[in-house]
Amino acid sequence: MDSEAGGTVRRQFASAVPSLRRHAGWLAAALLGAWLPAHAAPPAHQFDYSWTQFASYPSSDDVDARFYYGGKFEFIARIDGERAALWRGLTINLHAEGVYGENTSASGAPMLLPPNAAMTFPVNNAEAADLAINFTQKIGKASLTFGKINMLEKAAGTPLLGGGGLEGFQHVGLAATPSLLTPPTIFGALLSVPVDRTVVTFGAWDTKSAVRKTGLESPFDEGVAAMVSVMLPMKPNGLSGYHTFSVSANNKEGLNLRDIPDLFLPPEAEAVVGNKQGAWHVKYTVQQFLRQDASGRGWGVFGHVGVWDANPSSMQWVAALGVTGQPVHGPRPDDRFGIGYFRASYSDHLRRGLQPILEIRDEQGIEVFYTWQVGRHLRLTADAQVIDSGIAVADRLVVVGLRARLGR
């Protein structure tokens, strides 16, 4: 990590130490996997940790075929503001993460979408750390979260499909579908408001990524992004289901993809490559349980489709569908399985512009996984992916891997 970024992260960690120190008892209990007796009051604060290790072997004529190993540490703390002598309804959220080692993308595979979502952030194929601190304030039934927000953590919390690459699917096309308008870590705010049975979420954030930054470095100087989503829960035949519609847009300037051919003209042509301001993204997601027990566990189907403006955004549309969940019958109800398919289509303007030097096509793939719950805090996952790259000259890539996750 470079000295400036390293100094920023150290200062962020240092600012969190006093609060963590005051609650060292609960922290120790969390790290040891301890639990309270049934009659005890719940803890004022929540602490979760995980250490996930990845081993993968890619196979293709285009790659350096060997084993790749890496890992990711996470520590998440939620501190109750009232118990910390502040005020009622406030929660202080800390999310620390660090990566080390390599993953399949280090093999030289010519892919446009990363096959390992969790290991791609905060930095791909490097040793790096990051810390996100934000605050959540309850306002009646609504909640407002503001500060530096890890959006991969938000994706990991979705029902049925959730995991963010640390659980469930690993490929970014299934684990954390790219939106292009939403960085992996944002500096901004999210407001969630329940309206009857639906939940409406509004968001606004700096268009620049806040990964390994505080978010306070010239905020919003390159533009602002905004989003509204509506989540509608449904229970056909008593089975939980969720339908989510979202629209996002920004006013950031990007390369006008119509001008890409001009990049290949000789210097004497004096071509002018222009910018285009503003982009938008529309997405629909469905997750529906088909089998579910009294505890809410089960398995079901999922799908999503997203559409972009395709200029200046580099993508045209993306879609995915599959089956995932936990077996509700049998001897291993805590195991998890899934099979999914994704396809990503890139902007026609981008394809035509790059045609003289590189042919771009749709990128698609299939992923299948099975997770064994080995112990209370230990899960082992076998994962396989078959990917047809968006780069037309690339061969089909097959990746097999193992994942071990220790944590709460």
C-alpha positions in Angstrom: 0.0 0.0 0.0 1.3 3.4 -0.8 2.3 5.7 2.1 -0.5 8.2 1.7 -3.2 5.6 1.6 -1.5 3.7 4.3 -1.4 6.8 6.5 -5.1 7.4 5.9 -6.1 3.9 6.9 -3.9 4.0 10.0 -5.5 7.3 11.1 -9.0 5.8 10.5 -8.1 2.8 12.6 -6.6 5.0 15.3 -9.8 7.0 15.5 -11.8 3.8 16.1 -9.5 2.4 18.8 -10.9 4.3 21.9 -14.5 3.2 21.2 -13.4 -0.4 20.7 -11.3 -0.3 23.8 -14.2 0.7 26.0 -16.0 -2.4 24.9 -13.1 -4.9 24.9 -15.2 -7.4 26.8 -17.7 -7.9 24.1 -15.0 -7.8 21.5 -13.2 -10.7 23.2 -16.4 -12.7 23.4 -17.1 -12.2 19.7 -13.6 -13.3 18.7 -13.8 -16.4 20.8 -17.3 -17.3 19.5 -18.8 -17.1 23.0 -22.5 -16.7 23.6 -24.6 -15.3 26.4 -26.8 -17.5 28.6 -30.4 -17.6 27.7 -31.4 -15.3 30.6 -28.8 -12.6 29.9 -29.6 -9.3 28.2 -28.4 -9.0 24.6 -25.1 -7.1 24.0 -25.3 -3.4 23.5 -23.0 -3.7 20.6 -22.4 -6.2 17.8 -19.1 -7.5 16.6 -18.5 -9.9 13.7 -15.4 -11.2 12.1 -14.4 -13.5 9.3 -11.3 -14.9 7.7 -11.9 -16.3 4.2 -9.3 -18.2 2.2 -9.5 -18.9 -1.5 -7.6 -21.4 -3.6 -8.3 -21.6 -7.4 -7.0 -23.3 -10.5 -7.8 -21.8 -13.9 -7.6 -23.8 -17.1 -7.3 -22.2 -20.6 -4.7 -21.7 -23.3 -4.7 -18.0 -22.4 -3.7 -18.4 -18.7 -0.8 -19.3 -16.5 -2.4 -22.6 -15.2 -1.4 -23.1 -11.6 -2.9 -22.8 -8.1 -3.7 -19.3 -6.9 -4.1 -18.6 -3.2 -5.3 -15.5 -1.3 -7.4 -14.4 1.6 -9.6 -11.7 3.1 -10.1 -10.5 6.6 -13.2 -8.6 7.8 -14.2 -7.1 11.1 -17.6 -5.4 11.5 -18.7 -3.5 14.5 -22.0 -1.9 15.3 -21.9 0.3 18.3 -25.2 1.4 20.0 -25.0 5.2 20.3 -27.2 5.4 23.4 -25.1 2.9 25.2 -22.0 4.8 24.2 -23.4 7.9 26.0 -24.5 9.6 22.8 -28.2 9.5 21.9 -31.1 7.1 21.2 -31.5 5.6 17.7 -27.9 6.1 16.6 -25.6 3.3 15.5 -21.9 3.7 14.7 -20.9 1.2 12.0 -17.3 0.2 11.3 -16.2 -2.2 8.5 -12.5 -3.0 8.4 -11.2 -5.3 5.6 -7.9 -6.5 4.3 -6.8 -8.8 1.4 -3.6 -10.6 0.6 -2.3 -13.1 -2.0 -3.6 -13.7 -5.5 -6.8 -14.9 -7.3 -7.7 -16.2 -10.7 -7.4 -12.7 -12.3 -3.7 -12.8 -11.7 -3.4 -15.7 -14.2 -3.6 -13.3 -17.2 -7.1 -14.5 -18.2 -8.6 -12.0 -20.6 -11.8 -11.4 -18.8 -13.8 -8.2 -18.5 -15.7 -9.1 -15.3 -13.7 -10.4 -12.2 -14.3 -14.1 -11.2 -13.8 -13.3 -7.5 -15.9 -10.4 -6.2 -14.6 -10.6 -2.6 -10.9 -10.6 -3.5 -11.2 -7.7 -6.0 -11.7 -5.1 -3.3 -10.2 -3.1 -1.8 -7.3 -3.9 -4.2 -7.0 -6.8 -6.6 -4.0 -9.1 -6.3 -2.2 -7.1 -3.7 -1.9 -6.6 0.1 -4.2 -3.8 1.1 -6.6 -2.7 3.8 -9.5 -0.3 4.1 -11.9 1.0 6.8 -15.4 2.3 6.3 -17.1 4.3 9.1 -20.7 5.4 8.8 -23.6 6.3 11.1 -27.2 5.1 11.1 -29.9 7.2 12.7 -33.4 5.8 13.2 -36.1 8.4 12.5 -39.4 6.8 13.4 -39.6 3.7 11.1 -37.1 5.2 8.7 -33.3 4.9 8.9 -30.7 7.2 7.5 -27.1 6.0 7.0 -24.4 8.5 6.1 -20.6 8.4 5.8 -18.3 6.0 4.0 -20.4 2.9 3.1 -19.2 -0.4 1.9 -21.7 -1.4 -0.8 -20.4 -5.0 -1.1 -21.5 -5.4 2.5 -25.0 -4.2 1.5 -25.1 -6.7 -1.4 -24.0 -9.5 1.0 -27.1 -8.9 3.2 -29.7 -9.5 0.5 -32.0 -12.5 1.2 -31.5 -15.8 -0.6 -28.7 -14.6 -2.9 -26.6 -12.7 -0.4 -23.0 -13.4 0.4 -21.0 -10.8 -1.5 -18.5 -13.4 -2.7 -17.6 -14.5 0.8 -20.6 -16.8 0.9 -22.5 -18.2 -2.0 -21.5 -17.3 -5.6 -18.0 -15.8 -6.2 -18.2 -14.3 -9.7 -19.1 -10.6 -9.8 -21.8 -11.3 -12.4 -23.7 -13.3 -9.7 -22.3 -12.2 -6.3 -22.3 -8.4 -6.9 -23.6 -7.3 -10.3 -21.8 -4.2 -11.5 -23.8 -1.0 -11.7 -21.0 1.2 -13.0 -22.7 4.2 -11.3 -22.1 2.9 -7.8 -18.5 2.4 -6.6 -17.8 -0.6 -4.3 -17.4 1.9 -1.5 -19.3 5.2 -1.5 -19.2 8.5 0.4 -22.8 9.6 0.7 -26.1 8.7 2.3 -28.9 6.1 2.1 -32.4 6.7 3.4 -34.7 3.7 3.8 -38.4 4.4 4.4 -41.0 1.7 4.9 -44.3 2.5 3.1 -47.0 -0.1 3.9 -45.5 -3.4 2.8 -42.8 -1.8 0.6 -39.4 -0.3 1.4 -38.3 2.8 -0.5 -34.6 3.7 -0.5 -33.1 7.0 -1.6 -29.4 7.4 -2.1 -26.9 10.1 -3.0 -23.1 9.8 -3.2 -19.9 11.2 -4.6 -19.3 9.7 -8.1 -15.7 9.0 -7.1 -14.8 5.7 -5.4 -14.1 6.0 -1.7 -12.0 2.8 -1.6 -8.9 3.5 0.6 -10.0 7.1 1.0 -11.9 9.0 3.7 -14.3 10.4 1.2 -13.5 13.9 2.3 -10.9 14.5 -0.4 -12.6 17.1 -2.6 -16.1 15.4 -2.3 -18.5 15.8 -5.2 -16.0 17.8 -7.3 -16.5 15.3 -10.2 -20.3 15.0 -9.8 -23.0 13.4 -7.8 -25.0 10.2 -8.2 -28.5 9.6 -7.0 -30.7 6.4 -6.7 -34.2 5.4 -5.8 -35.2 1.8 -5.3 -38.5 0.2 -4.3 -38.5 -3.3 -2.7 -41.8 -5.1 -2.7 -42.1 -8.3 -0.5 -44.5 -11.0 -1.6 -45.5 -14.3 -0.1 -47.2 -16.6 -2.7 -48.3 -19.7 -0.9 -46.7 -18.4 2.3 -43.2 -18.4 0.7 -41.1 -15.3 1.0 -40.2 -13.4 -2.2 -38.8 -10.0 -3.0 -39.1 -7.8 -6.1 -36.8 -4.7 -6.3 -36.9 -1.9 -8.9 -34.1 0.7 -8.9 -33.2 3.7 -11.0 -29.8 5.5 -10.6 -28.2 8.4 -12.5 -25.3 10.8 -12.3 -24.0 14.0 -13.8 -20.4 12.9 -14.2 -18.5 13.6 -17.4 -17.2 10.5 -19.3 -15.6 9.8 -22.6 -18.1 10.1 -25.4 -18.0 6.5 -26.8 -19.0 7.7 -30.2 -15.6 9.4 -30.5 -13.5 6.3 -29.8 -12.7 5.7 -33.5 -11.0 9.1 -33.5 -8.4 7.8 -31.0 -6.9 5.6 -33.8 -6.5 8.4 -36.3 -3.0 9.7 -37.1 -1.8 12.7 -35.1 -2.0 15.0 -38.1 -5.8 14.4 -38.2 -6.0 16.6 -35.0 -9.1 14.7 -33.9 -11.0 16.0 -30.9 -12.3 13.4 -28.5 -15.2 14.8 -26.5 -16.9 14.1 -23.2 -20.5 13.2 -22.5 -22.2 14.2 -19.3 -24.6 12.1 -17.3 -25.4 8.3 -17.2 -28.3 6.2 -16.0 -29.0 2.6 -14.9 -32.3 0.8 -14.4 -32.5 -2.6 -12.7 -35.1 -5.2 -11.7 -34.3 -8.0 -9.2 -36.4 -10.9 -8.1 -35.7 -13.5 -5.3 -38.4 -16.1 -4.6 -38.3 -19.0 -2.2 -39.7 -22.3 -3.5 -39.2 -24.3 -0.3 -39.0 -22.8 3.1 -39.1 -24.1 6.7 -40.5 -22.4 9.8 -37.2 -20.7 10.6 -37.2 -18.9 7.2 -34.4 -21.0 5.7 -34.9 -22.7 2.3 -34.1 -22.5 -1.4 -35.5 -20.7 -4.4 -34.9 -18.9 -7.7 -33.4 -15.5 -8.4 -32.9 -13.3 -11.4 -32.0 -9.8 -12.4 -31.7 -7.6 -15.4 -30.0 -4.2 -15.7 -29.9 -1.7 -18.5 -27.5 1.3 -19.1 -27.4 4.3 -21.3 -24.5 2.7 -23.2 -22.8 6.1 -23.7 -20.8 7.1 -21.7 -21.5 3.9 -19.7 -19.5 1.0 -21.2 -22.2 -1.6 -20.7 -25.5 -2.1 -22.5 -27.3 -4.7 -20.3 -26.6 -7.5 -17.9 -28.8 -10.4 -16.8 -28.5 -13.4 -14.5 -30.7 -16.2 -13.2 -30.3 -19.3 -11.1 -31.2 -21.4 -8.1 -29.7 -21.2 -4.6 -30.4 -21.7 -0.9 -30.3 -24.3 1.8 -31.8 -27.8 1.8 -34.9 -27.8 4.1 -34.9 -31.6 4.4 -32.1 -34.1 5.0 -29.2 -34.5 7.4 -27.4 -31.2 6.5 -29.9 -28.3 6.7 -27.1 -25.7 7.3 -25.3 -26.5 4.0 -25.8 -24.2 1.0 -25.8 -24.7 -2.8 -26.3 -22.8 -6.0 -26.1 -22.8 -9.7 -26.3 -19.6 -11.8 -25.9 -18.1 -15.2 -25.0 -14.5 -16.2 -24.5 -12.6 -19.4 -23.2 -9.1 -19.9 -23.5 -7.1 -23.1 -21.2 -4.1 -23.8 -22.1 -0.8 -25.4 -22.5 -0.9 -29.2 -20.6 2.4 -29.4 -17.7 0.7 -27.5 -17.7 -2.3 -29.7 -17.7 -0.3 -32.9 -15.0 2.0 -31.7 -12.6 -0.8 -30.7 -13.3 -2.9 -33.7 -10.1 -1.9 -35.5 -8.0 -3.4 -32.7 -10.2 -5.6 -30.5 -13.4 -7.4 -31.1 -15.8 -7.3 -28.1 -18.7 -9.7 -27.6 -21.1 -10.5 -24.8 -19.4 -12.1 -21.8 -21.2 -15.0 -20.2 -20.7 -17.8 -17.7 -22.0 -20.5 -15.4 -21.1 -21.0 -11.7 -22.0 -23.8 -9.4 -21.0 -24.1 -5.7 -21.7 -26.3 -2.6 -21.0 -25.2 1.0 -20.5 -27.6 3.8 -21.2 -26.3 7.4 -18.2 -28.0 9.1 -18.5 -26.4 12.5 -20.4 -23.6 14.2 -18.1 -21.0 12.6 -16.4 -22.9 9.8 -17.7 -23.4 6.3 -16.0 -25.1 3.3 -17.1 -24.4 -0.3 -16.3 -26.1 -3.6 -16.8 -23.8 -6.6 -16.6 -24.2 -10.3 -17.0 -21.5 -13.1 -17.1 -21.8 -16.9 -16.6 -18.4 -18.6 -16.7 -17.2 -22.2 -14.8 -13.9 -22.2 -16.1 -10.7 -23.7 -12.9 -10.6 -25.7 -13.6 -12.5 -28.8 -10.2 -14.0 -29.3 -10.0 -15.5 -25.8 -10.5 -19.2 -25.2 -13.1 -20.5 -22.8 -12.0 -20.4 -19.2 -12.7 -23.1 -16.6 -12.0 -22.3 -12.9 -12.2 -24.7 -10.0 -11.7 -23.7 -6.5 -12.0 -24.1 -2.8 -13.1 -21.6 -0.2 -12.7 -21.8 3.6 -14.5 -19.3 5.8 -14.0 -18.9 9.5 -16.2 -16.4 11.2 -19.5 -15.4 12.6 
